Amino acid sequence: MTPTAIVIVLVSALAHAGWNLFGKKVSPTGAFFWYSTFWGAFLTLPVLLYYHRMLPELDAGIWWLVVATGFFQATYLSSLAAAYRHGELSVVYPLARSSPLIILLVGTLFLGTAEAITTAAVIGISLIVAGCIVLPMQRFRDFTLANYRNLATLFALLAAASTAGYSMVDDLATERMRALLAGLAQDAEVALVFVILQAWSALCWLSLGLWLQSEERRLLRELAANWRSTMAAGILILGTYALVVWAMAYADDVSYVVAFRQISIPMGVALGWYFLGEALHGPKVVGVLTILAGLLLVVLG
């Protein structure tokens, strides 16, 4: 990864951990993330109108990718909300963040980009995943599958699979967009426009989900008064991923960006401990240190 990509992802990681804290603390529901996505899409609509000249240049393939990434993003947010309702931020967040790495490593084999990933990076990614495996344990001797057979883990893994899905789709879509818009827009502008389109697509999918769930519709009415928190989360969510999509342009493989984004895991654990009073057990501390060692290898790789 280039120094530019590292700086961009560091800023993104801090913002990502921040909006996850918002979601866990305020209201871990689909309704909360619907409002957050709405604010992100609505507030950036003027930006989309400003760059409207790009839209006619996009082909049908890219528009289908926008539909697909919106679906994955909506599934990710809905699963994340469900996981937070059943588990701690300092456990759910690392599981949801680390698991996509394995999926993306397998994906690179099918996409033919595996040669771009170094041995050091593969070891680093393995350490990140290993560190996250021990995080749910309170004691090392408690290492059993029972610690993972729960709804929090199930929904965290579903969120992780969705992350891997939109990461691969977004990398493909923005690469095609940069080629189509060469000479019309800079990489940062392409990233921004794509993420705004993704937000509108995700909002449509989330709206469909809320329409099918009466309880979420009730929560939607209750959260209307809490617009400051949902707006803040929406700005962080959109800004976070705009930075990530931008960083993809500076990396040899999307797996590098997704791996280094895991720097937000120790940030999330720290936020859960400081703001939510979540305990720091021995395995949790060891898991975080293992993740940091893996991140170092990814950067050096």
C-alpha positions as CSV (number, residue, x, y, z in Angstrom):
1,M,0.0,0.0,0.0
2,T,1.2,3.5,-0.7
3,P,1.5,6.2,2.0
4,T,-1.4,8.0,0.5
5,A,-3.7,4.9,0.8
6,I,-2.5,4.4,4.4
7,V,-3.4,7.9,5.5
8,I,-6.8,7.8,3.8
9,V,-7.7,4.5,5.4
10,L,-6.5,5.6,8.8
11,V,-8.9,8.6,8.8
12,S,-11.6,6.3,7.4
13,A,-11.1,3.7,10.2
14,L,-11.5,6.3,12.9
15,A,-14.7,7.6,11.4
16,H,-16.0,4.0,10.9
17,A,-15.4,3.1,14.6
18,G,-17.1,6.3,15.5
19,W,-20.4,5.6,13.7
20,N,-20.5,2.1,14.9
21,L,-20.4,3.5,18.5
22,F,-23.3,5.8,17.5
23,G,-25.3,2.8,16.2
24,K,-24.7,0.6,19.2
25,K,-25.2,3.4,21.8
26,V,-28.2,5.2,20.3
27,S,-30.4,2.5,18.7
28,P,-29.0,-0.7,17.1
29,T,-31.9,-1.1,14.7
30,G,-32.6,-1.1,11.0
31,A,-34.6,2.1,11.5
32,F,-31.5,3.9,12.9
33,F,-29.5,2.9,9.8
34,W,-32.3,3.9,7.5
35,Y,-32.2,7.4,8.9
36,S,-28.4,7.5,8.8
37,T,-28.4,6.4,5.1
38,F,-31.2,8.9,4.3
39,W,-29.2,11.8,5.8
40,G,-26.0,10.7,4.0
41,A,-27.8,10.5,0.6
42,F,-29.9,13.6,1.1
43,L,-27.2,15.9,2.3
44,T,-24.9,14.9,-0.6
45,L,-27.6,15.3,-3.3
46,P,-26.3,18.8,-4.3
47,V,-22.9,17.1,-4.9
48,L,-24.5,14.6,-7.2
49,L,-26.3,17.3,-9.1
50,Y,-23.0,19.2,-9.4
51,Y,-21.4,16.2,-11.0
52,H,-24.5,15.3,-13.1
53,R,-22.4,15.4,-16.3
54,M,-20.8,12.1,-15.2
55,L,-24.0,10.1,-15.1
56,P,-24.8,9.9,-18.8
57,E,-21.3,8.5,-19.3
58,L,-22.0,5.4,-17.1
59,D,-23.0,2.3,-18.9
60,A,-25.7,-0.3,-18.0
61,G,-23.1,-2.6,-16.4
62,I,-22.1,0.1,-13.8
63,W,-25.8,0.8,-13.0
64,W,-26.3,-2.8,-12.2
65,L,-23.3,-2.8,-10.0
66,V,-24.8,0.2,-8.2
67,V,-27.9,-1.9,-7.6
68,A,-25.8,-4.8,-6.3
69,T,-23.6,-2.7,-4.0
70,G,-26.7,-1.1,-2.5
71,F,-28.1,-4.5,-1.7
72,F,-24.9,-5.6,0.0
73,Q,-24.7,-2.3,1.9
74,A,-28.3,-2.6,3.1
75,T,-27.8,-6.2,4.2
76,Y,-24.6,-5.2,6.0
77,L,-26.3,-2.4,8.0
78,S,-29.3,-4.5,8.8
79,S,-27.2,-7.4,10.0
80,L,-24.9,-5.1,12.0
81,A,-27.9,-3.7,13.8
82,A,-29.2,-7.1,14.6
83,A,-25.7,-8.2,15.9
84,Y,-25.4,-5.2,18.1
85,R,-28.8,-6.0,19.7
86,H,-27.5,-9.4,20.7
87,G,-23.8,-8.7,21.5
88,E,-21.2,-6.2,22.7
89,L,-19.6,-3.7,20.4
90,S,-16.1,-4.9,21.3
91,V,-17.0,-8.4,20.2
92,V,-19.4,-7.9,17.3
93,Y,-17.4,-5.2,15.6
94,P,-14.1,-7.2,15.3
95,L,-15.9,-10.2,14.0
96,A,-17.8,-8.2,11.4
97,R,-14.7,-6.4,10.3
98,S,-12.2,-9.3,10.1
99,S,-14.2,-12.1,8.5
100,P,-14.4,-10.4,5.0
101,L,-10.7,-10.9,4.6
102,I,-11.0,-14.6,4.2
103,I,-13.8,-14.2,1.7
104,L,-11.8,-11.6,-0.3
105,L,-8.6,-13.8,-0.3
106,V,-10.6,-16.6,-1.9
107,G,-12.2,-14.1,-4.2
108,T,-8.8,-12.9,-5.5
109,L,-8.1,-16.4,-6.7
110,F,-11.1,-16.4,-8.9
111,L,-10.5,-12.8,-10.1
112,G,-6.9,-13.6,-11.0
113,T,-5.3,-10.9,-8.8
114,A,-3.8,-13.3,-6.2
115,E,-0.3,-12.6,-7.5
116,A,-0.6,-9.0,-6.3
117,I,-0.8,-10.2,-2.6
118,T,2.5,-10.9,-0.9
119,T,3.3,-13.7,1.6
120,A,3.7,-11.1,4.4
121,A,0.2,-9.8,3.6
122,V,-1.3,-13.2,3.7
123,I,0.3,-14.0,7.0
124,G,-0.9,-10.6,8.3
125,I,-4.5,-11.2,7.2
126,S,-4.4,-14.6,8.9
127,L,-3.2,-13.0,12.1
128,I,-6.0,-10.4,12.0
129,V,-8.6,-13.2,11.6
130,A,-6.9,-15.3,14.4
131,G,-7.0,-12.3,16.7
132,C,-10.7,-11.8,16.1
133,I,-11.4,-15.4,16.8
134,V,-10.3,-15.2,20.5
135,L,-12.0,-11.9,21.1
136,P,-15.4,-13.3,22.2
137,M,-13.8,-15.4,24.9
138,Q,-13.6,-14.3,28.6
139,R,-10.8,-16.8,29.4
140,F,-8.5,-18.8,27.1
141,R,-9.7,-22.1,28.5
142,D,-13.2,-21.3,27.4
143,F,-12.3,-21.8,23.7
144,T,-15.4,-23.8,22.5
145,L,-17.7,-23.5,19.6
146,A,-20.5,-22.6,22.1
147,N,-19.0,-19.1,22.3
148,Y,-19.8,-18.6,18.7
149,R,-23.1,-20.4,18.4
150,N,-25.3,-17.3,19.1
151,L,-27.3,-14.7,17.2
152,A,-24.6,-12.0,17.6
153,T,-22.0,-14.1,15.8
154,L,-24.5,-15.2,13.1
155,F,-25.4,-11.6,12.3
156,A,-21.8,-10.4,12.6
157,L,-20.8,-13.0,10.0
158,L,-23.7,-12.1,7.7
159,A,-22.5,-8.5,8.0
160,A,-19.0,-9.6,7.1
161,A,-20.1,-11.5,4.1
162,S,-22.0,-8.4,2.9
163,T,-18.9,-6.3,3.4
164,A,-16.9,-8.7,1.2
165,G,-19.7,-8.5,-1.4
166,Y,-19.8,-4.7,-1.6
167,S,-16.0,-4.4,-1.4
168,M,-15.5,-6.5,-4.5
169,V,-18.4,-4.9,-6.4
170,D,-17.2,-1.4,-5.5
171,D,-13.6,-2.1,-6.6
172,L,-14.9,-3.4,-10.0
173,A,-17.4,-0.6,-10.4
174,T,-15.0,2.3,-9.6
175,E,-12.3,0.8,-11.8
176,R,-14.7,0.8,-14.7
177,M,-15.9,4.3,-13.8
178,R,-12.4,5.7,-13.8
179,A,-11.8,4.2,-17.2
180,L,-15.1,5.6,-18.6
181,L,-14.6,9.1,-17.0
182,A,-10.9,9.4,-17.8
183,G,-10.3,13.1,-18.5
184,L,-13.7,14.1,-17.1
185,A,-13.1,13.5,-13.4
186,Q,-10.3,12.8,-10.8
187,D,-10.1,9.6,-8.8
188,A,-11.5,11.4,-5.7
189,E,-14.4,12.7,-7.6
190,V,-15.2,9.3,-9.1
191,A,-15.1,7.8,-5.5
192,L,-17.4,10.5,-4.2
193,V,-20.0,10.2,-6.9
194,F,-20.0,6.4,-6.7
195,V,-20.5,6.3,-2.9
196,I,-23.4,8.8,-3.2
197,L,-25.0,6.5,-5.8
198,Q,-24.4,3.6,-3.5
199,A,-26.2,5.4,-0.7
200,W,-29.3,6.0,-2.7
201,S,-29.3,2.4,-3.8
202,A,-28.9,1.2,-0.2
203,L,-31.7,3.5,0.9
204,C,-34.1,1.9,-1.6
205,W,-33.2,-1.6,-0.3
206,L,-33.5,-0.5,3.3
207,S,-36.8,1.1,2.6
208,L,-38.0,-2.2,1.2
209,G,-36.8,-4.0,4.3
210,L,-38.6,-1.5,6.6
211,W,-41.8,-1.8,4.6
212,L,-41.8,-5.5,5.3
213,Q,-41.3,-5.1,9.1
214,S,-43.9,-3.4,11.2
215,E,-41.7,-3.2,14.3
216,E,-39.0,-1.3,12.3
217,R,-41.7,1.1,11.0
218,R,-42.7,1.8,14.5
219,L,-39.1,2.5,15.5
220,L,-38.7,4.7,12.5
221,R,-41.4,7.0,14.0
222,E,-39.8,7.0,17.4
223,L,-36.4,7.9,16.1
224,A,-37.6,10.9,14.1
225,A,-36.9,13.2,17.1
226,N,-33.3,11.9,17.4
227,W,-32.3,13.4,14.0
228,R,-28.9,14.8,15.3
229,S,-27.5,11.4,16.1
230,T,-28.7,9.8,12.9
231,M,-27.5,12.7,10.8
232,A,-24.0,12.5,12.4
233,A,-23.9,8.8,11.8
234,G,-25.0,9.3,8.2
235,I,-22.3,11.8,7.5
236,L,-19.6,9.5,9.1
237,I,-20.9,6.4,7.1
238,L,-20.8,8.2,3.8
239,G,-17.5,10.0,4.4
240,T,-15.9,6.8,5.7
241,Y,-16.7,4.8,2.6
242,A,-15.9,7.6,0.2
243,L,-12.4,7.5,1.6
244,V,-12.1,3.7,1.3
245,V,-13.2,3.7,-2.3
246,W,-10.7,6.5,-3.0
247,A,-8.0,4.5,-1.3
248,M,-8.7,1.5,-3.6
249,A,-7.2,3.5,-6.4
250,Y,-3.8,3.5,-4.6
251,A,-3.6,-0.2,-3.8
252,D,-2.5,-3.2,-5.9
253,D,-5.4,-5.3,-4.6
254,V,-8.7,-4.5,-2.8
255,S,-7.7,-7.0,-0.1
256,Y,-4.9,-4.7,1.1
257,V,-7.4,-1.9,1.7
258,V,-9.9,-4.1,3.4
259,A,-7.2,-5.6,5.6
260,F,-5.7,-2.3,6.7
261,R,-9.2,-1.0,7.5
262,Q,-9.0,-3.4,10.4
263,I,-7.0,-0.8,12.3
264,S,-10.5,0.3,13.3
265,I,-10.9,-2.9,15.3
266,P,-8.7,-1.8,18.2
267,M,-10.3,1.6,17.9
268,G,-13.7,-0.1,18.3
269,V,-12.6,-2.1,21.3
270,A,-11.2,1.0,22.9
271,L,-14.5,2.9,22.3
272,G,-16.6,0.1,23.7
273,W,-14.4,0.0,26.8
274,Y,-14.3,3.8,27.4
275,F,-17.8,4.8,26.4
276,L,-19.9,1.7,27.0
277,G,-18.0,0.2,30.0
278,E,-17.3,-3.1,28.3
279,A,-14.8,-5.3,30.1
280,L,-11.3,-5.9,28.7
281,H,-10.6,-9.6,29.3
282,G,-7.2,-11.2,28.6
283,P,-8.3,-12.8,25.3
284,K,-9.7,-9.5,24.1
285,V,-6.4,-7.7,24.8
286,V,-4.3,-10.5,23.2
287,G,-6.7,-10.5,20.2
288,V,-6.2,-6.8,19.7
289,L,-2.4,-7.1,19.9
290,T,-2.5,-10.0,17.4
291,I,-4.6,-7.9,15.0
292,L,-2.1,-5.0,15.3
293,A,0.7,-7.4,14.4
294,G,-1.2,-8.6,11.4
295,L,-1.9,-5.0,10.3
296,L,1.8,-4.2,10.5
297,L,2.6,-7.1,8.1
298,V,-0.1,-6.0,5.7
299,V,1.4,-2.5,5.6
300,L,4.9,-3.9,5.1
301,G,3.6,-6.3,2.5
